[in-house]
Amino acid sequence: MGVKTEFNSYTLWYEAGKDYALPPADVVVRTSDGQTILAHSSILASTSLVLERKIDRASRGWNSVCTIRISGAPSDAVIAFLHLLYFTRISTVKAMMIEDILEKHGMQILALGHAYQIGWLKKQCEIIIATELTPDRVIDVLKIAKLCDAPRLYQQCVKIIVKEFEEVQRSDGWQFLRRYDPKLELEILEFLEDIDQRKRRWKQQRAAQDAYQHLNIAIDCLEHIFTEGCSETGPRNVDLSRRNKGPCTWFGTCQGLQLLLHHFSMCEKRSAPGSCIHCKRMWQLLQLHASICDHPESCKVPLCNDSRFKMKMQREGKSDKTWRLLVKRVARARVMSALASRKMPEVVFRSWAKYRVK
């Protein structure tokens, strides 16, 4: 025979504003280890439809005590679970009291909340358990979250696994998972592999965007050198000695381009295809500029307004998909750069400032 327990939640419920006598308990809750707990059907039925159906099926006549079974958790967790059901009817109960109960029996109450379809209790359990996650117990919590359909807790577990995977692999939960649940192990490993692939793709895309942006800057520097002149190189009609000696906007890129132009002008192998890698880079940069220049008539960059060079370039570009894609991406980078550096209209600026003040 189990021991009957009538816990202090009855007293709290009575002291919360009830001006009539405490009604007698009309439900006996039996736990897995044989302990019996006295409760009130009105409280249990009002918090869970599943408990309401169980009480209806277990009723034995008018005003008679019915017996329901709550299994799957130790008796102390069931008592804590019933405490929380009573607390929902008491507005004066502090949140700290509920948190203390959930910290002690969070996993068991999460399972009971899922079994008896008590949404608010599941949500509270997910929040409390997620704050106490460690690599040692994250696998156990992950399995419970998956069984109890707790997506927030599941995501928090996955974040811990991704961040601390080496420590998770050394835990007992991971060793148990490898032996007895290979399906979940494979699911976790595939998820980690997918994250790694996404990170690699993101890094490749980021590196490609940086390369397109650097080419865009190089083209701007090329126009700057042949239009205004820079520190050491410029058009013939510009006196560089009278020019401001301060560094330009892209000083590092301009310096590199000037050195490349000096080499290109002096190299005897620049006309031979593929013989000098530095000259080849200069040819490619001139070709790229000629492909995306939007004012070829007035442009002073060499070969930009040369019709024969452009016809040859178009013939070669038609058969080279990689080159056409590069031209397209660099042109897009130039457009985005121009939009980012565009001055905000005064009307828009005043409107933003107005809403920021509010």
Stockholm file with secondary structure:
# STOCKHOLM 1.0

chainA/1-358         MGVKTEFNSYTLWYEAGKDYALPPADVVVRTSDGQTILAHSSILASTSLVLERKIDRASRGWNSVCTIRISGAPSDAVIAFLHLLYFTRISTVKAMMIEDILEKHGMQILALGHAYQIGWLKKQCEIIIATELTPDRVIDVLKIAKLCDAPRLYQQCVKIIVKEFEEVQRSDGWQFLRRYDPKLELEILEFLEDIDQRKRRWKQQRAAQDAYQHLNIAIDCLEHIFTEGCSETGPRNVDLSRRNKGPCTWFGTCQGLQLLLHHFSMCEKRSAPGSCIHCKRMWQLLQLHASICDHPESCKVPLCNDSRFKMKMQREGKSDKTWRLLVKRVARARVMSALASRKMPEVVFRSWAKYRVK
#=GR chainA/1-358 SS CCCEECCTHHHHHHHTTCCSCCCCCCEEEECTTSCEEEECHHHHHHHCHHHHHHHHHHCCSTTCCEEEECCSSCHHHHHHHHHHHHHTTCTTCCHHHHHHHHHHHHHHHHHHHHHTTCHHHHHHHHHHHHHTCCTTTHHHHHHHHHHTTCHHHHHHHHHHHHHTHHHHHTSHHHHHHHHHCHHHHHHHHHHHHHHHHHHHHHHHHHHHHHHHHHHHHHHHHHHHHHHTCCSSCCCTTSCGGGSCCSCCTTHHHHHHHHHHHHHHHHCTTTTSTTSCHHHHHHHHHHHHHHHHCSCTTTCCSTTTTCHHHHHHHHHHHHTCHHHHHHHHHHHHHHHHHHHHTSCCCHHHHHHHHHHHHC
#=GC SS_cons         CCCEECCTHHHHHHHTTCCSCCCCCCEEEECTTSCEEEECHHHHHHHCHHHHHHHHHHCCSTTCCEEEECCSSCHHHHHHHHHHHHHTTCTTCCHHHHHHHHHHHHHHHHHHHHHTTCHHHHHHHHHHHHHTCCTTTHHHHHHHHHHTTCHHHHHHHHHHHHHTHHHHHTSHHHHHHHHHCHHHHHHHHHHHHHHHHHHHHHHHHHHHHHHHHHHHHHHHHHHHHHHTCCSSCCCTTSCGGGSCCSCCTTHHHHHHHHHHHHHHHHCTTTTSTTSCHHHHHHHHHHHHHHHHCSCTTTCCSTTTTCHHHHHHHHHHHHTCHHHHHHHHHHHHHHHHHHHHTSCCCHHHHHHHHHHHHC
//
